[in-house]
C-alpha cells in the first residue's frame, strides 16, 4: 500500500506547478515589455541610449525583426494570466478580496505602465492589463452567479415536469403547467442576464481602453465557460465577441462621421460617395475578420476531436490529471480567439503547452511576489524611459 501511495505521489508531482507556470509568464512578460519600451523606443532610436552609436552599421530591418521576435515571445503571458484568473476564481475562498487585490494592483501599476510605454507619468488613452483582468474576473463572477441560479432552477424544472407528468398519468387536471412555464421563463432570464453581463464586461474594457480590451475579457470568459462545462457557451462567447467588435466599430464610425458633419470644427460637408466607399471597405474587412474567426473556430474543433483521445491517453500514461484536457483545450480556444481578433497574437497558443503540463500543485507560489512583479518591473523600465529622453 505504501509503495502504491508513493508512486501516486511521484506521478502527481510530474509536470509544472502553478508557481513554475507563473514564472514562465513573468519571463515572457518582461521580454515583451522590454522589447515594446526600452528596446524599440530607446535602444533602437537615435537618442542617448541608441545602439546605433555602438553599432553604426546595424541594419534597421534586422533590428525590427528582433523586436517582433521578442514581442512574440511575450504573447503567451496574457493567456497564462487569463487561465489562472479563472483557475484562481474557482479556488479562492474570498472572491471579493481576490477582485479587490487585482483592482488595487491595477491602480498601483498604472503610473509605471504609462512611464514604460509612453515615457509619461499620465496617459489616459491606454490602461494596464490588470484592469482587463479585474473586469474579466468580475464578469465571470457575475456570470457564475447567473449560471448557478439557472442550474438550480433547472433542477426544480425537472422535478416540476416529473410531477406534472405523474399527475397527467393519474388523470389529474394539469395545474402545474404554469409552474413549469414560470421556471422556464426564469431560466431564460438568468441566461439573458449572463449574456448582458458578458457584453457589459467587454463594453467596460473597451471604454476604459484597457490592454487587450474586449478580447481579453472574452478570452477569460471563454476559458471559464469551457472549464465550467459549457463548451457551446464558450464558442458562443467567441462568436458574440466578434459581433460586438463590429458593433463598436460601427458606433465609432458613425460618431466620427457626425462630428465631422456637425461638430464645432466642421468646415465642409464630406463627400458622400467617399464616405460610403470607405465604410464599404471597412465592412468587407470586418466580414473577412468574421470569416477568419469562423475558420479558426472550425480548426479548433477539428483539433479537439482529432486529438482528444490520444492526448487523454498520453496524460494518463504520464500520470497527469485528466482535467488537464479541459485546461489545455480551453486555453487553446482562448489563444485561437486572440489570434483571430489580432493576428499579432499568433504565438499566444504556446501558453497552452505549458498549461497542459499543469499538475495542479502550488509549488513555489508566493502571491505577493507575483503581484508585485508586475508594477516593479514596469517601474524599472519606466524610469529608464523617463530619464533617458
C-alpha positions as CSV (number, residue, x, y, z in Angstrom):
1,X,0.0,0.0,0.0
2,X,2.8,2.4,0.9
3,X,4.6,1.8,-2.4
4,X,1.4,2.5,-4.3
5,X,0.9,5.7,-2.4
6,X,4.5,6.8,-3.1
7,X,4.1,6.0,-6.8
8,X,0.9,8.1,-6.9
9,X,2.7,11.0,-5.1
10,X,5.5,10.9,-7.7
11,X,3.0,10.9,-10.5
12,X,1.2,13.8,-9.0
13,X,4.3,15.8,-8.9
14,X,5.1,15.4,-12.6
15,X,4.5,18.4,-14.8
16,X,4.6,22.1,-13.9
17,X,3.3,23.7,-10.8
18,X,1.3,26.9,-10.5
19,X,4.4,28.8,-9.5
20,X,6.5,27.4,-12.3
21,X,4.0,28.4,-15.0
22,X,3.6,31.8,-13.5
23,X,7.4,32.4,-13.5
24,X,7.3,31.4,-17.2
25,X,4.6,34.0,-17.7
26,X,6.7,36.6,-15.9
27,X,9.7,35.9,-18.0
28,X,7.6,36.1,-21.2
29,X,6.0,39.4,-20.0
30,X,9.3,41.1,-19.1
31,X,10.8,40.2,-22.5
32,X,7.7,41.7,-24.2
33,X,7.7,44.9,-22.2
34,X,11.4,45.4,-22.7
35,X,11.0,45.0,-26.4
36,X,8.0,47.3,-26.5
37,X,9.6,50.1,-24.5
38,X,13.4,50.3,-23.8
39,X,14.5,48.3,-26.9
40,X,12.2,49.8,-29.6
41,X,11.8,53.3,-28.1
42,X,15.3,53.9,-26.8
43,X,17.9,51.4,-27.9
44,X,16.8,51.3,-31.5
45,X,16.4,55.1,-31.9
46,X,19.0,57.9,-32.2
47,X,18.6,59.0,-28.6
48,X,21.0,58.8,-25.6
49,X,20.8,55.0,-25.3
50,X,21.0,54.4,-29.1
51,X,22.6,51.1,-30.1
52,X,23.4,52.8,-33.4
53,X,26.2,54.7,-31.6
54,X,27.9,51.4,-30.8
55,X,26.9,49.6,-34.0
56,X,26.6,52.2,-36.7
57,X,26.1,49.6,-39.4
58,X,23.2,48.0,-37.6
59,X,20.5,47.0,-40.1
60,X,17.1,48.6,-39.3
61,X,15.2,45.6,-40.8
62,X,17.2,43.2,-38.6
63,X,16.5,45.4,-35.5
64,X,12.8,45.5,-36.2
65,X,12.8,41.7,-36.7
66,X,14.4,41.3,-33.3
67,X,11.7,43.4,-31.7
68,X,9.0,41.4,-33.4
69,X,10.5,38.1,-32.3
70,X,10.9,39.3,-28.7
71,X,7.3,40.6,-28.6
72,X,6.1,37.2,-29.9
73,X,7.9,35.5,-27.0
74,X,5.8,37.8,-24.8
75,X,2.5,36.7,-26.3
76,X,1.8,33.6,-24.1
77,X,1.9,35.8,-21.0
78,X,-1.6,37.1,-21.2
79,X,-3.1,33.7,-22.0
80,X,-1.4,32.2,-18.9
81,X,-2.7,35.1,-16.7
82,X,-6.2,34.7,-18.2
83,X,-6.2,31.0,-17.4
84,X,-5.0,31.5,-13.8
85,X,-7.6,34.2,-13.2
86,X,-10.3,31.6,-14.0
87,X,-8.5,28.9,-12.0
88,X,-7.9,31.2,-9.0
89,X,-11.6,32.1,-9.2
90,X,-12.6,28.5,-8.6
91,X,-10.1,28.0,-5.8
92,X,-10.3,31.3,-3.8
93,X,-12.2,31.4,-0.5
94,X,-13.0,35.1,-0.8
95,X,-13.8,36.3,-4.3
96,X,-14.3,39.9,-3.2
97,X,-10.8,40.1,-1.7
98,X,-9.4,38.5,-4.8
99,X,-11.1,41.1,-7.0
100,X,-10.0,43.9,-4.7
101,X,-6.4,42.8,-4.9
102,X,-6.5,42.9,-8.6
103,X,-8.1,46.4,-8.7
104,X,-5.5,47.8,-6.2
105,X,-2.7,46.3,-8.3
106,X,-4.2,47.8,-11.5
107,X,-4.3,51.3,-9.8
108,X,-0.7,50.9,-8.4
109,X,0.6,49.7,-11.7
110,X,-0.9,52.5,-13.9
111,X,1.8,55.1,-13.5
112,X,4.7,52.7,-14.1
113,X,2.7,51.3,-17.1
114,X,2.4,54.8,-18.6
115,X,6.0,55.5,-18.0
116,X,7.1,52.3,-19.6
117,X,5.0,52.5,-22.8
118,X,5.0,56.3,-23.4
119,X,7.6,57.8,-21.1
120,X,4.9,59.8,-19.5
121,X,3.5,59.7,-16.0
122,X,-0.1,60.2,-17.1
123,X,-1.6,58.7,-20.2
124,X,-5.4,58.2,-20.0
125,X,-5.6,56.6,-23.5
126,X,-4.4,53.2,-22.6
127,X,-4.7,51.3,-19.3
128,X,-2.7,48.4,-17.9
129,X,-3.6,44.7,-18.3
130,X,-4.7,44.3,-14.6
131,X,-7.7,46.5,-15.3
132,X,-8.6,43.9,-18.0
133,X,-8.0,41.0,-15.6
134,X,-10.1,42.7,-12.9
135,X,-13.0,43.3,-15.4
136,X,-12.7,39.7,-16.6
137,X,-12.8,38.4,-13.0
138,X,-15.9,40.5,-12.2
139,X,-17.5,39.3,-15.4
140,X,-17.1,35.6,-14.8
141,X,-18.1,36.1,-11.1
142,X,-21.4,37.6,-12.1
143,X,-21.9,35.1,-14.9
144,X,-21.2,32.3,-12.4
145,X,-23.9,33.7,-10.1
146,X,-26.4,33.7,-13.1
147,X,-25.4,30.2,-14.1
148,X,-25.7,28.9,-10.5
149,X,-29.3,30.3,-10.3
150,X,-30.2,28.8,-13.7
151,X,-28.8,25.4,-12.7
152,X,-30.9,25.4,-9.5
153,X,-34.0,26.4,-11.4
154,X,-33.2,23.7,-14.0
155,X,-33.2,21.1,-11.2
156,X,-36.6,22.5,-10.0
157,X,-37.9,22.4,-13.5
158,X,-37.0,18.7,-14.0
159,X,-38.9,17.9,-10.7
160,X,-41.8,20.0,-11.7
161,X,-42.1,18.3,-15.1
162,X,-41.9,14.9,-13.4
163,X,-44.7,15.9,-11.0
164,X,-46.8,17.3,-13.9
165,X,-46.4,14.1,-16.0
166,X,-47.2,12.0,-12.9
167,X,-50.5,14.0,-12.4
168,X,-51.3,13.5,-16.1
169,X,-50.9,9.7,-15.8
170,X,-53.2,9.7,-12.8
171,X,-55.8,11.7,-14.8
172,X,-55.4,14.7,-12.5
173,X,-56.1,18.1,-14.1
174,X,-52.8,19.6,-15.1
175,X,-52.5,22.6,-12.8
176,X,-48.7,22.6,-12.7
177,X,-48.1,23.7,-16.3
178,X,-48.0,27.3,-15.1
179,X,-45.3,26.4,-12.6
180,X,-43.3,24.7,-15.3
181,X,-43.6,27.6,-17.7
182,X,-42.7,30.1,-15.0
183,X,-39.5,28.1,-14.3
184,X,-38.6,28.1,-18.0
185,X,-39.0,31.9,-18.1
186,X,-36.9,32.3,-15.0
187,X,-34.1,30.2,-16.5
188,X,-34.2,32.2,-19.7
189,X,-34.0,35.4,-17.8
190,X,-30.8,34.3,-15.9
191,X,-29.2,33.1,-19.2
192,X,-30.1,36.5,-20.7
193,X,-28.6,38.3,-17.7
194,X,-25.4,36.3,-18.1
195,X,-25.2,37.4,-21.7
196,X,-25.8,41.1,-20.7
197,X,-23.0,40.8,-18.1
198,X,-20.7,39.5,-20.8
199,X,-21.4,42.4,-23.1
200,X,-21.1,44.8,-20.2
201,X,-17.7,43.5,-19.3
202,X,-16.5,43.9,-22.9
203,X,-18.0,47.3,-23.2
204,X,-16.3,48.5,-19.9
205,X,-12.9,47.2,-21.1
206,X,-13.4,48.9,-24.4
207,X,-14.5,52.2,-22.9
208,X,-11.5,52.2,-20.5
209,X,-9.1,51.3,-23.3
210,X,-7.5,48.6,-21.2
211,X,-4.8,46.4,-22.5
212,X,-6.3,43.6,-24.7
213,X,-9.7,45.4,-24.2
214,X,-12.8,43.3,-25.0
215,X,-10.8,40.5,-26.5
216,X,-9.1,40.0,-23.1
217,X,-12.4,39.8,-21.3
218,X,-13.7,37.4,-24.0
219,X,-10.6,35.1,-23.6
220,X,-11.1,34.9,-19.8
221,X,-14.9,34.3,-20.2
222,X,-14.4,31.6,-22.8
223,X,-11.8,29.8,-20.7
224,X,-14.1,29.9,-17.7
225,X,-17.2,28.7,-19.5
226,X,-15.2,25.8,-21.1
227,X,-13.8,24.6,-17.8
228,X,-17.3,25.1,-16.2
229,X,-18.6,22.5,-18.6
230,X,-20.4,24.9,-21.0
231,X,-18.3,24.3,-24.2
232,X,-21.0,25.5,-26.5
233,X,-21.3,28.7,-24.4
234,X,-17.5,29.3,-24.8
235,X,-17.8,29.0,-28.6
236,X,-20.9,31.3,-28.4
237,X,-18.9,33.9,-26.4
238,X,-16.2,33.9,-29.0
239,X,-18.7,34.5,-31.9
240,X,-20.6,37.1,-30.0
241,X,-17.4,39.0,-29.1
242,X,-16.6,39.2,-32.8
243,X,-20.0,40.8,-33.5
244,X,-19.5,43.1,-30.5
245,X,-16.2,44.3,-32.1
246,X,-18.1,45.1,-35.3
247,X,-20.8,47.0,-33.4
248,X,-18.2,49.1,-31.6
249,X,-16.6,49.9,-34.9
250,X,-19.9,51.0,-36.5
251,X,-20.7,53.1,-33.5
252,X,-17.3,54.8,-33.5
253,X,-17.6,55.4,-37.3
254,X,-21.0,56.9,-37.0
255,X,-20.0,59.2,-34.1
256,X,-16.9,60.3,-36.0
257,X,-19.0,61.0,-39.1
258,X,-21.5,63.0,-37.1
259,X,-18.7,65.0,-35.6
260,X,-17.2,65.8,-39.0
261,X,-20.6,66.8,-40.3
262,X,-21.9,68.8,-37.4
263,X,-19.0,69.3,-34.9
264,X,-17.6,72.7,-34.0
265,X,-14.7,72.2,-36.4
266,X,-16.8,71.1,-39.3
267,X,-15.8,73.3,-42.3
268,X,-17.2,71.3,-45.2
269,X,-19.6,68.5,-46.0
270,X,-17.6,65.3,-46.7
271,X,-18.0,63.7,-50.0
272,X,-20.9,61.2,-49.5
273,X,-19.5,58.8,-52.2
274,X,-16.1,58.7,-50.5
275,X,-17.8,58.1,-47.1
276,X,-19.8,55.2,-48.4
277,X,-16.7,53.8,-50.2
278,X,-14.6,54.0,-47.0
279,X,-17.4,52.4,-44.9
280,X,-17.9,49.7,-47.5
281,X,-14.2,48.8,-47.5
282,X,-14.2,48.6,-43.7
283,X,-17.3,46.5,-43.8
284,X,-15.6,44.0,-46.2
285,X,-12.6,43.9,-43.9
286,X,-14.8,43.2,-40.9
287,X,-16.6,40.4,-42.8
288,X,-13.2,38.9,-43.6
289,X,-12.5,39.0,-39.9
290,X,-15.8,37.2,-39.1
291,X,-14.8,34.6,-41.7
292,X,-11.4,34.3,-40.1
293,X,-12.9,33.8,-36.7
294,X,-15.2,31.1,-38.1
295,X,-12.3,29.3,-39.8
296,X,-10.2,29.4,-36.7
297,X,-13.1,28.1,-34.5
298,X,-13.5,25.3,-37.1
299,X,-9.8,24.5,-36.9
300,X,-10.0,24.4,-33.1
301,X,-13.0,22.0,-33.2
302,X,-11.1,19.8,-35.6
303,X,-8.0,19.7,-33.3
304,X,-10.3,19.0,-30.4
305,X,-12.0,15.9,-32.0
306,X,-8.9,14.6,-33.7
307,X,-6.5,14.8,-30.7
308,X,-8.7,14.4,-27.6
309,X,-8.4,10.6,-27.3
310,X,-4.7,10.5,-28.0
311,X,-3.9,13.4,-25.6
312,X,-6.1,11.8,-22.9
313,X,-4.2,8.5,-23.2
314,X,-0.8,10.4,-23.1
315,X,-1.9,12.3,-19.9
316,X,-2.9,9.0,-18.2
317,X,0.4,7.4,-19.1
318,X,2.3,10.4,-17.7
319,X,0.2,10.4,-14.5
320,X,-1.2,13.9,-15.1
321,X,-4.8,14.9,-14.1
322,X,-7.4,14.2,-16.8
323,X,-8.8,17.7,-16.0
324,X,-5.7,19.0,-17.9
325,X,-7.5,18.1,-21.1
326,X,-10.1,20.8,-20.4
327,X,-7.4,23.2,-19.2
328,X,-5.5,22.7,-22.5
329,X,-8.4,23.0,-24.8
330,X,-9.9,26.0,-23.0
331,X,-6.6,27.8,-23.2
332,X,-6.1,26.8,-26.8
333,X,-9.6,28.2,-27.6
334,X,-8.6,31.4,-25.9
335,X,-5.4,31.6,-27.8
336,X,-7.0,30.9,-31.2
337,X,-9.6,33.6,-30.4
338,X,-6.9,36.1,-29.5
339,X,-5.2,35.3,-32.8
340,X,-8.4,35.7,-34.8
341,X,-9.0,39.1,-33.1
342,X,-5.4,40.3,-33.6
343,X,-3.1,38.4,-35.9
344,X,-0.1,39.7,-33.9
345,X,-1.1,37.2,-31.3
346,X,-0.2,34.1,-33.3
347,X,2.3,32.8,-30.7
348,X,-0.2,33.0,-27.8
349,X,-1.1,29.4,-28.2
350,X,2.4,28.4,-26.9
351,X,1.0,29.1,-23.4
352,X,-1.4,26.2,-23.8
353,X,1.5,23.8,-24.0
354,X,2.6,25.0,-20.6
355,X,-0.9,24.7,-19.2
356,X,-1.3,21.1,-20.4
357,X,1.6,20.2,-18.1
358,X,-0.1,21.8,-15.1
359,X,0.0,19.3,-12.2
360,X,-2.5,21.2,-10.0
361,X,0.1,21.8,-7.3
362,X,1.1,25.3,-6.0
363,X,4.8,24.8,-6.0
364,X,6.7,27.9,-5.1
365,X,3.8,30.3,-5.4
366,X,4.4,33.4,-3.3
367,X,1.3,35.5,-4.3
368,X,2.9,38.8,-3.2
369,X,6.0,38.2,-5.4
370,X,3.7,37.7,-8.4
371,X,1.5,40.6,-7.5
372,X,4.5,43.0,-7.0
373,X,6.5,41.7,-10.0
374,X,4.2,43.5,-12.5
375,X,4.4,47.1,-11.1
376,X,8.1,46.7,-10.0
377,X,9.5,45.6,-13.4
378,X,7.3,48.2,-15.1
379,X,8.7,50.9,-12.7
380,X,12.3,49.9,-13.6
381,X,11.6,50.1,-17.4
382,X,9.6,53.3,-16.8
383,X,12.4,55.1,-15.0
384,X,14.8,54.1,-17.8
385,X,12.3,55.5,-20.3
386,X,11.7,58.8,-18.4
387,X,15.4,59.6,-17.6
388,X,16.8,58.7,-21.0
389,X,14.7,61.1,-23.0
